[in-house]
């Protein structure tokens, strides 16, 4: 069963290739998606650092100027944590002091109203209870105490995805103006500023791109699977056809083998009986074939068998059935053919086979081939094809006894 084994090997190969492609594409998809998420997270960190550094510079500018006084308008409140936060000018206007912490909070409020971002200044050692840290900020402040200089994470709240970042604030000389009573020293961690901004749109785009990439990958994968499946089906079909062809064909001559010619003979016999049709039969044997093998060798004998097969095939009709019966014998089944037409066809075959010398390049030109033929037709008394073959074989035996190269019958 070489062909069946070949089909199994090819199928296994195709399945393995498909699984390998699935694994590779899946790996590419997950790696690409993970890397994209990582790049977006890194970009968010860079954005958060930029905002953090901006607010640090703003606070430093404020601290270097010992706070900034702005005109106090209706509704404005003075900073209760400052000593003498308000001043009154000679023209009667009142100005209130904005220290770094207050300015940071007000900038954050403006940014939050615009939907941009949010700052939050907080500490584990609070001066203003309103600046109490949340869970993320508490964890971050604890990390800062251990020497970590920044932290970030993503959290969802009320259906919105936020990126949160926090870095520490260190005590500088200017800070002691407000926090000297708390015992801080220059260089210590005062607290930290957390930065929060909405990344829902970014995450949504990432998921969209991931879905598109996944869809394209799946389409590509399905295309490859379809391609390899089609190839597998085609290859299997070709192998099956080859197997079927080899099962019914004589390997040397290319015509039907004995098994198939007998199957076809039975089919035509049953058809002729059922439809009351005529059926002819010709048995052929190559004359002195053993002598050819003995004198010139089996390779030449094989060439003779092939050439005779070709000439017989070229002599019969398209619906006649030709097969190698065994050795140098051939059997022809002639559907819808009476005795006279069977005889005429047998004579034409005989003449065509001996019409000229065999001219194959590797054969001596003096070899001349003849055949003997026994013919018969189906009769009402025939019970099986064996009865027909027996009469054709007896006709062939008669042709041999009468000198060969002739057509005989009973």
Secondary structure by P-SEA (a helix, b strand, c coil): caaaaaaaaaaaaaaaaaaaaaaaaaaaaaaaaaaaaaaaaaaaaaaaaaaaaaaaaaaaaaaaaccccccccccccccccccccccccccbbbbbbbcaaaaaaaaaaaaaaaccbbbbbcccccccccccccaaaaaaaaaaaacccccccccccccbbbbbbbbbbbbcccccccccccccccccccbbbbbbbbaaaaaaaaaaaaaaaaaaaaaaaaaaaaaaaaaaaaaaaaaaaaaaaaaccccccccccaaaaaaaaaaaaaaaaaabbbbbbbbbbbcaaaaaaaaccaaaaaaaaaaaaaaaaaaccccbbbbbccccbbbbbbccccaaaaaaaaaaaaaaaaccccccccccccbbbbbbbbbbbbccccccaaaaaaaaaaaaaaaaaacccccccc
